[in-house]
Amino acid sequence: MKKEKVIVGLSGGVDSSVTAAILLEQGYEVEGLFMRNWDSNLNNDILGNNLQGETCPQEQDYIDAKKVAEKLNIKIHRIDFIKEYWDHVFEYFVTEYKKGRTPNPDILCNKYIKFDKFLDYAINELKADYIAMGHYAGVKKNKLSNEFELIRGLDENKDQSYFLCQLNQNQLSKTMFPLQKYKKSEIREIAKKYDLITAEKKDSTGICFIGERNFTKFLQNYIPNQPGDIIDIKTNKKIAEHIGVMYYTIGQRKGLNLGGQKEPYYVAKKDIENKILYVSPLSDESYLESKSCIVEGFNFISNYKNYFNSNKFNCTAKFRYRQKDVKVNVEILENNKILITYKEPVRAVTEGQEAVLYLGEVCLGGGVIDKILNN
């Protein structure tokens, strides 16, 4: 009987390395595919920028991915999705920041690159039956509805279902997540067992595929400075100046450069049109609290009617990664919009971020927070 072929997104990190090893143990035919989605020189040329010090460690990651492939005795391919990443992820990312919102590029990258362009290439060009990624999440088929469900990773601290909330039925039907039942410590032990070079490699952080860098300086390359006033929201008095409202996020405390004040401040509100950054003393966090929000472009991974008898229902939500689940009421509106009302006020729900709904271990889907209400 012919083995089923799985193409693993081999990134040069420990999670994807162990994903390949586990699938080999399970008897699949495994090959790796390394993606390059960011090229500083090419992207600078697109904008006409001449940026200095713009480097990305992807070449080292590719070297590590090749060494893992050699150790596991599997074939590795390489492909560029630089233009696709720019068109579908980065342009949206910059546009949202210009509006004063805080987007989540990892979610877009999963939706349009890893589980779209990558999936298409693996299935149609490399003739795979499935793709596999090193995310801490899982897929299972609901026996009653016959639809695929996205489920949380067992390791609560590493669960990445939040970032996968925009996936659809076709994408899940062709995807494996072998790490769903593992904790991070177990993954590193498996990597040591196979003597993989990535066993002790530090986890990557920063913007998806762009990497770690000074975020404000990076953003300044694409959105010019627009100086304005920093105003105490309680007294309505100017206390300092900023270089651009869009560089700050709601609730931010560090990097405000408000030395000489009696107590620390945080970002309470942003007025892009008038270039005003409103801040509040840390002793009063009421400006961060809200009671409900409108979410647009909501993607139900499977039909919500599989779980609820009405377009109004109760479940839980996350408004940012690693946030504790919040009990909410949901009302489905027109045009893929939903209204989420929280049982208790929630801090720092932010426009542009993703609201993701859960029913127990099942991730129902997610959408972009468009408007904060009742704060």
N, C-alpha and C positions, 0 to 999 in steps of 0.2 A: 504494500500500500504506500502511495506517494506521500511524503511528509508535507504538511502545510508550511508555506513559506511566510516568514514574518520579517519585515524590515524594521529595524530598531533605530530610532532617532538617537544616534550615538554622538553625544555632545562633547565628550572628553571629561565628563564629570563622573562621580562615583555612582550616582543613581542609574544613569543610562547604561553604565558598564555592567552593573549587577543585573539590570533588566535583561540584557543579552545573555548573561550567564544562566539566569533562571530559566529562560526559554529554551536554551540548549539542553539543560537538565530535563526539561519536560518533553524533549524529543522533537522540537520544531526545527525546520531548516531556517537558520538565522543569518541575516546579513545586516551590516550597519550602513547608515546613510548620514553623513555629516553635512549640516546646513551652514552656509555662510550668508547672513542676512544684512550685514552692515559693512560698508567699505568707506572709511572716512574720506579718502581721497576722491572717490567717485561721487559721494554725496556732497562734498564741498564744491566739486565742479558743477553739480546740478544747480547749486545756489549762487555760484560765482564767488564763493568764499575762499579765502586763503588762510585757513586755520592752522595754527601752530600747536604742536603737542597733542594732536588728535590721533591716538593710537588705540587699538583694540587687541586684547589678548587672544583673539580667535585662532591665530596660527599655532600658538602653544596648545590650545585646546584640540586642534586637529592632530597635532603630533601625538598628544596623549590618547586620542581616540584611535589612531592607527596602532599604537602600542597595545591597547586593549584588544583590538581586533586580531592582531598577531598572536597575542597570548591565548585568546579563545579559538584561534584558528578559523576565523570567519572572514569573509570578504567585506571590504568597506568601500563605499562610494562617496562621492562628494558632489554637492550641487550648490549653486548660488541662487538665492531668491532676493537679491539686493533691491532690484526695481520693485518687485512685488511688495516687499516690506516697506519701502518708501511710500508707495502708492496707497496701500491699504492700512498701514499702521502709523508711520511716522508723520505723514501729512495731517492725519486726523489728530494725532497727539499735539502737534504744534498749534493747529487751529483751535483746539479746545483750550489750551493755555492762553492763547490770545483773547479768548472770551472770558478769562478769569476762572475757568473751571479746572478741575484736577482729574485728568483721564487716567485710565489704567491700561497701558500698552500691552501688558502681559496677556490680558483677556483677548484683545484684538489679534495679537500674535498667534494665540492658540486657534482662534476662529478662522483667520484668513491665511495663515502660513503653515503652522504645524499640522493642522487637521484639515487643510484644504489643498494648498499647493504641494506640500510634502506627501500627503495621502494620495493625491492624484498621480504624482510621479511614481510613487512606490507601487501602486496598483497597476497603472497602465504601462509604465516604462520598464519597471523591474519585475513585473508579473508576480507581485506578492498577493497572498490571500488576506493578510492583515498587516497593520503597522502596530508598533508598540512604543510607548514612551515611559520615561522614568518618573512619572507623576505619582504622588501618593493619593490615589483615588481608585475607583473601580467601576466596572460595567456589569450589569446583570440584566437578564430578560424577565420582565413581569409575566408570569404564566397566565394571568387573567386577561391582560390587555394585549399581550404579545408584543409590547413595545420595550425598547431598551431604556434602562434607567442608569443615571450617573449616581454613584454612591460615594460617601465619604471614605477617606483613608482611615485605617484603624488608629494610626498615630495622630492624635488630635493636634499635636504641636506641628505636624508636618502636612496635615490634610490640605490638598490643593484643589479640591472640587470647586472652590470659589472661583479660581482662574479658568475653569472649564465650563462655566455656566452658559456660554453661548453656543455650545456644540449641539448638533442636531442628530436625528435618528440614523441617517446614513453614515455620519462620521463615527458614531458610537458602534454601529454594527460592524465596522471594519477595524476597530481599535481594541488593543489589549493594554491593561495596566497591571503588570505582574507584581508591583510593589504594594498593592492595596492592603495586604494583611501584615505588612512588616513595619517595624520601627526603625528609625534611622541607625541606631546602634547595631541592629541586626544586619543592616545593609553593609555597613563597614566591615563587619566580621566576615560576611560572605566574600567581599572584595579581597580581604586578607587571605581567605582560604584559597582563592584562585590566583593569589599573588599578582593582583592587578595594580598597576602604577597609580591608579586613582584612589586607592583605599584610604589614604590620609589627606587627599586633596581637599582644600577648603571649598565650601559651597559658594557658588557664584551669587552675587547680589547686584543691585542696581537695575537700570532699565533693561528690559528684555533685549538681548543680543547686542546692546550698546555697551553694557558693562558698567563698572564702577568709575565714577568721575565726580568732580565738583559740579553739582547739578545746576546751580545758578549760572556758573560760568558757561556750562554746556548750552543751556537754554539761551543765553545772551548771543550765541552764535546765530541763532535762528529767529529770535525775537529781540529787536533793539530795545535799549533802555528807554523807559518812559517815566522820568522822575515825577514825584508828587509828594503830597503831605501825608505824614502819619498823624492821625488824630485820635485822642483819647475819647472813646465812644461815650463815656460817662459825663465828661466835662465839656466835650466838643471843642477842646483846645488842641492846637498843634503842638506836638512834643518832639517831632523830628521829621526827617525826609527819607524817602525810599527811592530806589532806582527803577522800580516797576512793580505794580500791583500783582501782575501775573506770575511773578517769581515766588509768591508766598502762598501758603495753604491755610485754610481755616483751622484754627487750633494751634498753629505753629508758635513755638516759644523761642527756639534758638535762631540766631542770625538776624535778630531785629535791630541790633546795635542801638539799644536804648539805655546806654550807660548813664548813671547819675540819677535814675529814677528811684523812688523809695522802695518799690517792689517790682518783681518781674511782670511782664506783660505777655499776652498771647494775641494772635490775630483773631478778631471777632467778626469782621465783615470786610468785603472788598467792593469798591465802587470803581469799576474799570473805566466807565465813561468819563468820570471826573478825576480819575487818577488818585483816588483817596484810599488809604489803607487805615481801617479803623482797628484800634487795639483796645484791650480791656485789661485792667489789673487782674492778676491771677487770683486775688481774693474773691472775685465775683465771676464765676464761670457760667452764669445763667445765659449769656449770649451764645453759648455753644449748644444749648439744649433746644430740641424741637420735638414735636409730637406726631408729625406725619410728613410724608413726601410723595410727590408724583414721580413715577419712574417711566421712562419712555423706551421704546424698542425692546419690550420685554420678550424674551425667548423662553417659552415653555419647552423643555427638552422632550417631554411626552405630554399628551393631552391632559390638562388639569382635571378634566371630567373623569379621569381614571381614579381620582382620589376624592373629589368633592362633588356634591350634588347641586351646587349653586355657584354663581360668579362672585359670591362673597364667602370668604372662609378664613379660618385661623390656621396659622402655621408659625414657623420661626424664620428669622432673617439675619443676615450679616450685611453690614454696610461698609465693612473693610475687612481685609484679610486678618485672620487670627482673632477677630472679635468674638466674644462669647455670643451665643445665640440670643436673639431678642424676640420675645413673644409679640406677635403682630396680628392685626386684622388686615385682610387684603380684599380690595374690591377691583374687579377687572373692568376697565373703561374701554372706550373705542380706540382704534388705531394703535393697538399693541401697547397701550398705556395702562398702568395700574396705580391705584392709590393704596399706599401702605400707611396704616395708623399703628403706632406703638402703644402697648399696654402701659408702659412707663416712659417718661421723657428720655431721649437718647442724646448723648453728647457727640458733637462734631460730625454729624451726617453732612456730607459734602457734595455739592453739585459737580457732576462729571464722573464721580466714582460709581461703582457698581453696587446695586442692591441685589442680593442673592437670596432666594427663598429655599427653605428646607422643610421636609416632612420626615422627622426621624433621621434615618441615615440617607434618605434620598434627597438629592439636590434637584429641586423642581425647575430651576432656571434662573436667569438674571436679566437685568436691564440697567440703563444709565439713569442715575438720579438727576432729574431735570429741574425740580423746584422743591425747596424746603418750605414747609408750611407750619404755622403756629409756633414760631420760635419767639 
